[in-house]
Amino acid sequence: MTTTTTAATVVGIDLGTLTTKITLSSTHDFEIVRNAHGGHTTPTAVTFAGPTRPRLLGEDAADISRGDENTVWMMDRLLTGNNCCDTTDDSNDDQKIMMMQDFCRFQFDNHTNSVYIPNMDTTYDTTALLAMLLGRVKRNVLATIQRRTGKNDNNADNEELEFVFAVPSNYPQVTRQAVMDAAYAVKVNKSRVVDGARCLAAVYQRKFYDGQDVDDDVVSNNNSNESSNDDGDEQKKTNKQKKTVLVVEMGHSRSCVSILQCGGGSGNKEEEAASQNQNDIPSSNNNVQVLSSVSSATLGAAMIDMALFHHFQSNHPSLSHTTTFLTPKSRPAQRLMEGCRKLKHILSMLPEGNVTVETIGKNDTDVSLSGNRELLKQLCQESVANKLKSMIAAAVDEAGGIDVLGDIGSVEITEGGTRIPMIQDAVRHAIGKGDDFVLSKSLDDTSLAFGASLLPIDESTTNVEVDAEHEERRAQLLEDEMAMMERDVQMVRKDEMAMMERDVQMVRKDE
């Protein structure tokens, strides 16, 4: 009797500070995994509603702008070893991280990498918190597969899924281990952590250098640049020539700059094969290689939010007297921060804007926040734009310098922070381009997850070698998460039965 082994479905995951993006592999046409509410991203958050209530995970968690100390988010930033993973020279980085954490209402202990939850009167390890989120991710993945195949995969063997996490190149090994431990805790026995730059290179190659186009409707869900297919067709005509591509990502609290070399190849098949193994890029010709990658654990769009917050707190006539009142963890401060985010978003589209924030002024009056792009430059030129320029310069130097690279013929920008004109200007000026130089947006916000799902399965890098002590810790994480899942099921069942009982009583009362 012969048995057949089902290949694992690779699941590409971009674990972000605010949201997590998930993409299935080619087995399921690179489908973007929807959450239970139909959204294309899953909030990176967990809410503890109380000892008699189930946990609220991902899309069910409280909105972070309104959540209290029982809602934990930015789990990617809280993992062990991940608070200081910055390759750039900046003595103020730790201070910036603490400033960001100051706006989080949950009680994080940096020394023990744990969070105290008042509703549960319990302290949870950050790896365990990430496991809770990944449990929801796994259920959403299985639901997406079930919807596509019409089969019930909720009881599928654990070997059928392999989580591949796209992370910055400077992620410490201890943090990579924590991510894979969290996956193990939800019975995903195969997992890998790969450099985000390689994921972007894999996407760029598939779009512009492989023999077939990617279905943009699948990859970007109609949110990408509508001309990306035309751009791809045009670029494929010139793929025999070497070209240097600069890729700039700026998310909420992280940024990464990568230099890719595209086209041509070395002409030596042995060298190309070795390079392909090194860069994990799935192509027989290895047309796209990562030459350098520089990451920052602190530079991101959140720094602009904080700069606007401190500006209005100090200078707005209705707020300047409330410095002690607007402490970062207070409700009014959270509303002010949300107003600053909205104003930043408006200024990414319009030269000037205005946002009204309710009941944060004197005597609970509404406050109007007004600003323009010139204000953003004044507040963030040094702390954001110039630092991004330094990162680009560092990436160019790491790749051999501009004399070796030659002209940078194409620039790809991705993630929300790059939509801000000030950031786009900084990118152009960093490589000596004029204001009329076009920045491409062919790599959309799903590209990291998509690229992770493209990378081939490599058994040699699956999982992490663990000693007996580490194995015992993983087993405890698994046991604790399974117990929490069972508790959630019981709490949900209890709520359903209570609701049914109320419905019966209402019917009897009507009779």
Phi, psi and omega in degrees: 000129181259148178242147179251139179258124180280127179294144180292143171278116179283133180241111178278131185230125172253100184276099184264169180292321181259316183224156178244132181249138186228135179226136175279163182277188184298337177306327180237035172058033177055038181296134172284131183281122177274151175276180186295341179264001179095357180285160183269357175228160178243120178305137179276071187209153176222133177241133175257109186279346179143168184295339180252013181236150177289158175293150176251113190246141175060242184294341179272347182292159178295147176301133186297334180285344180237358181288155178257201183290356178263004176248122181250133177223189183047044180301330179297332181276341187267347184299152181304135178081359189254006183277343183229027184274079180231127181274354182266152182275102181206109184291345181267003184300315180299321179296320180294321178298316180295325177299319179294318180292333179300334181273357176272129185279343179285161187261095183263132176257109185293334183282325181255358183051053181219163181232130177270129181250107182302320182301329182255350186051044185219147175256130182244135173294145184294331175294322177295323178295319177296323178299322178299316179295317182292334173298319176292319177302315181299317180296322177294323177297312181296324178294322178293317178297318179298319180296322182285322186262341184077008180252153178273102182261011182297334179255023182296151178299142185298335182291349185281349178242140171229117179275129176239114184262127175269122184227163175299153184295338182266014175299124179295156180299324181295327178287320177299320177297318181298321178298314180290328175297320179296322177295319179299325182293344176248026175064034167257096189281344177248124177205153178220155173238120185236156181290134181300326180299322178294324178296316180294323178296321179296320178293316181299319179295316182295323182290319193242346187234338176284170186282358181220153179279154170274140177290104185297331179295326180284314188290316188247359180051045175066014180259354182275174178300125185296339183267008186297325179295317178297318178300318181296316179300319181293319183289329180296336179291336184247020186286356178278345180262145178289142181215143178258129181240130174263127178244124181240121175249137170219108177265203182294316184222014178221153174220151178215136177240126181233148174247122178249143171251125187240141172081166174085295186076167185276342185087347178254113186296325180293318178296318181295321179295318179295320178295322180297317179298324181290323187258357175060028182263121188281083177207141180290336182259349179049057184284341183237123179235149175271117179270326179199159177207127179235128184239153173233132180273358183235332183286124179187177182297337179297332178294328176291319177302314182293324178296318177295319180303307183293328177297309182291324179298323184271333190242343181287129184301333180271356184236340188299338181270000188246032183302315180286332180288322183269058173290147189307324184275356183284157178300314178301321179294323178296321178291322177296318179297319178297322176297321178294321177298317180295319179296318177301317180297317179297318183288345174284344180247329185233154181296331179212161183201172182213137180226137177256128178247126187279141168049049174238355180272188179298135183058035177061034178278158175284150182235134178261125178257121180240143179197169177220177184293332178294324177297317179300319179296317180299320185278329193236003182300314183284314188280336184242298186298313183291326178292323177296319177300320179295322178295319179296317179298320179295321179294320178296315179297319181296330180276000177117354180093160185292333179293326179279318184287327188079200183289135174278105189278340183214144177231126176254131175242141182211161184079160192299325183296333182282356176282348182281124183306323179300321179290319178297319177297321180297321179296313180299312184293329182296333180249014174073029179260155179277174183294342182270358179290128185274127175266125183279148178236037180291333177265106184272187187291349178265002191295324180296313179295318179299314179297321178298324179285343179279330186294137185291154177292130179232104185300333183290338180250005179283131182069185183225142178291128184234145174273181185298320181295317179294320178299321178295320178294318179297319179296323178291320176301316179297314180298316181296317182291321177297322178294320179293321178297317179295322177297317179300317180299316180295319180294320178295316179298320179297317178297319180296318179293322177296321179293318178298320179296320178296320179297318179297316180296322179295320179295317179296324180293322179293327180289000000 
